[in-house]
Structures are given as C-alpha cells and as structure tokens.
Amino acid sequence: MSHDDLADNALNEVALFKGLLSEMNVSLKCAWDIGGNMGLYALALREQFPGIRIHTFEPVEENLRFLRQNILMNNADQAIIVHPAGIGEVDERIPMGLPKHRESENTGLYSRFYGDLDFGKEIVGDCQIVSGETALQMCAEPPDIVKIDVEGAELSVLTALTPVITETRAVIVEVAEDPRFPHPSKVNEWLLAAGFLPVYPGLDFVPSRGKRGRKAYNRLWTRRSVEQQA
C-alpha cells in the first residue's frame, strides 16, 4: 500500500470516527497518538479536529525523521508535539524490528515482538519506552482520545495508561491476528473491564490477492455513560 493510500485510509477512518463521536456529543481537545510512525494518523486527526492538541509517540529513529518532516511539510508543528519514545509499563530501552516473514516497506510494523534475529529484521536495538506516568509528565495534559497502533504491545500500553485515561472519552486501537501477539480478544476484554464500549465493530485490512499478510482491525471505543454502566 502506497504512502498516499495510507494517508487516505487514515483520513477517511478519522472522518468516520469523527461523525460517530459527534453523534454522541463527544468533544476532544487533546489526543495521544501512540505509535506515530510517519505521522499520517496525527495529521488526519488535525485535519478532522481543528484546534486539537496532539501528542504523538514514536520510538524508532528512522520513523521519527519522516514523522518530523511530514509535520513540518504540513505546517502542523504548532498542533502536533513529537515525543521520541513508545509507551509501556516501565521506563526502559528495548530492541524493535520489522517482521522477517513480511515482504513490506511499511515501517509501521516495527514491534518489540520482532526485536530479535530469530523473528525480526532491520532491528533497532535501543528504542526508548516510557511509563504512563512519565508520558503524562512529558505531555502535561491527559488525553481526551487515545489512538494505539503498536503491533502487539496493546495490552502493555493500556496497562501503562491505567492511571492516565480515567477521564479519556475514546480509544482507537488496532489489533492484528498474528501468532506472536496477544489475541485481539484480550484487548477487548481489557477495554470492557475499563469501562469502554465498542462503537464501531472494526475496519478490516486484508492483504491484496497474491500478497502475504495478516488481517488487522481498527476499532473505536468510547467511555460508557452512567446509564450504560447501570
């Protein structure tokens, strides 16, 4: 999938989610974009939610270079703040890599699950991860909406954010059917237990015919209302 196709997908998806949130009278002032990659999703959030402040987290140095370039090219540096780190349960430095079995140039596939030579390639050995508490200190404001695209580390990120997202109104999370990742149902169980409900059942990304790949799902979750919790 080309850069332009990925950008269109992000913009169309955020536009869809904006419509659903508007119907629910959910207003957003601050977003945390966890797994920023090249900035396509952060730019889509800025396009669809004028005035929103976006904190984007990206731990891979090569991705950070393109992320910063894309933000500057789109005159978005006042709206999008870049944090050169991922989010996890503790402050640490870890290796991350692309999956060896994937024939793709999608740099958004970097994962801690492919940070070793047995399963990964193009391994970056010193990526910064910060805890939820450290991330909150970096941002100085909690998020109204969180987008998570972290290639298998969703549960670690959500656990890290437990004390941070008590007032968060919505979560956009991608999960993938990958044998090395926790099963997507585990992410669903966590969000349900934390008081969120799925608003949109999922957007399926299926590889083109003849291409190797896996199925991934992007889903919007919103905080339960008092009536729903009763």
N, C-alpha and C positions, 0 to 999 in steps of 0.2 A: 504494500500500500504506500502510495507516494506521500510526501510531506503535505501537499495541497489536499489530498484526500483525508489525511488525518486531521488537518485543520478544519475542513468542512464537517467531518464527523463530530468533532468536539463542539463546534459552534451550533450545529443542529441539535445535538444532545442537550447542551445547556439551555438552548431556546425552549426545548420541550419541557425540561425540568422547571424553567422559569415560569412557564404557563401553569404548571401544576402547583407550584408554590404560591403563585398569585391567587389562584382559586381558593387557597387555604389561608389567605391573608398573612403569609409569612414574609416578613421584611428582613433584609440582610444588609448588614453594614461591614462585616469583617469575614473573610474567608481564609481558611488554611488549606493550601494545595500541597498535599504530601505525596511526593513522587512527581516533581515538577517536570522532569525530562527536558524538553526543548521549550516549554512554556506555552504550548498550544492551548491547554485547558485553562491556564491562568488568563491568557488573552481572551479566550471565549467568555470567561466569567466577567472580565472587564467590559467586554462588548455588550453583554446582555444585562449587566447590573451596573449602570453608570454610577460612579461615586463610591463603589465598594472598595475597601482596602483588602489587598490580597497578599498574604504571606506564603511564598512558595518555597518548599524544602526539597533540595536535590543534593545527594551526597557524591555523585560521580563527576569528577573534574571535567571530563570531556563534554558531558551534558551541560554542565554549568556554563561552559564557554558559549555554546549555542543558545542556552536559555537567556543569558545576559544580552547577547547580540539581538535576539528576537524581540526582547523587551525594548531595547533602545530603538530598533528599526520601527517599532510601532508607537514610539513616543509614550510608552507606558511606565516609565521608570518612577513617576510620581505615585502611581497606583499600585504597582507590584514590587514588593520587597523580597529580595532573594536571600535565602539562608542556606549556606553551603553545608548542609547536613541532612540526614534522614532522621526519622523518629523511631525510637524503640524503648524498651523497658529500662535501660540503663545508658549512661554516657559511656561510649566505647568506640573503638575503631575496628572495623571488620573488613574482610575482603568481599568483593562483589564481582559477579561475572555474568556474561551472556550465556544462555543455554547452548551447549555444544551440539545438541541434536537439531537446533533450529537454523535453517538457512535464511536468515533475515538480517536486514540492516536496521531493524527497529531498536534504537537504543533505549527505548522504554522498557525493554525486557531485562535490564540489569536486576539481579536478585542476589540476596545473601545465600540462597539455596544453590547458586551456581558459582560460589566463590572458591571452588577447589578444582584441581586439574582433572579429577575423575569425571565431573559433570559439566564444567564450565569452560569458557574461552574468553579471551580478551579481559582477563581478570585484573581488577583494580584492587590492590591489596591494602589500602589504607583509607577507607571511607569513614567519615565521621557520623556517628549516630548519637542523638541526644535524647534524654528522657522527656516525658511530657512536661515535667516541672521546669526543666531547662528551656524547652521550647517556649513555654509561656513567658519566661523571663526575657527571651530573645524578642518575642513579639510584643510584649507589654499589653496585650489585649486577648481575651479568649475569642474563639471563633463562633459566629452565628451558623456557619456552614463549613463542613469539612469534606474535602474530596480526597480519597485514598486510592492510589494506584501503585502498589508496592510489590507486586509479583510474589505473592505467597506470604508476605510478612504482615498481612492484615490484622491477625489476632494480636501480634506483638504491638502494633501501632495502636489498636483500640485499647488494649490493656494499659499502655503507656498514657493514653489520653483520658483514662477514667476520671481523674480529679479535675480535668480541664474542661470537659464537654458537658458539665452538668446543666448548663443553660443553652447548649447548642441546639438549634432548631432542626437542622437537616444534615444528613450524611450521604454523600455519593461514594459508593465503594465498588471497585472492580474486583471480581473473583474469577479464577480460572480453574478449569479442570486439568490439573497437572499432577501426576503421581507423586511428585516431590513436595507439593504444597498441602497444607491442611485442607480438608474437604470444605467446599463452599458452605455446606450446612452448618459448620462450626461458626462461621462468621454470622450467619443468620441467627443462630441461637444466641450469640453474644449480644447482638443488637436488640433482639426481642427482650432479653433479660434486662438490658439497659434502658428500656422504655421507648424504643423506636418501633415504628411500623413501616412495612414496605408500601410505598405509594405507587411505584411503577414496577411491574414484575421483573423487568430485565431487558436489556438490549443485547442480543446475541451477535457476536462477531465470529463468523465461520470462515475458515480459510478458503480461498478460491480453489476451484477444482484443479487437481493435479499438484497443489502446493501442500507441503507439510505444515501442520499447525495444531492448535488446540482451540477449544471453544472458551470464550471469556464472556462474562456478564457484567454490565454496569447497571447498578440499581440505586434508586433514590429512596432513602428512608427519612421519615420525619418523626419528631418527638410526639408521643401520644398526648392527646388532650386529656383534661381531667375526666371528661365523660368517657373516653375510651379506656381509661385506667380503671374505672369503676366496675 
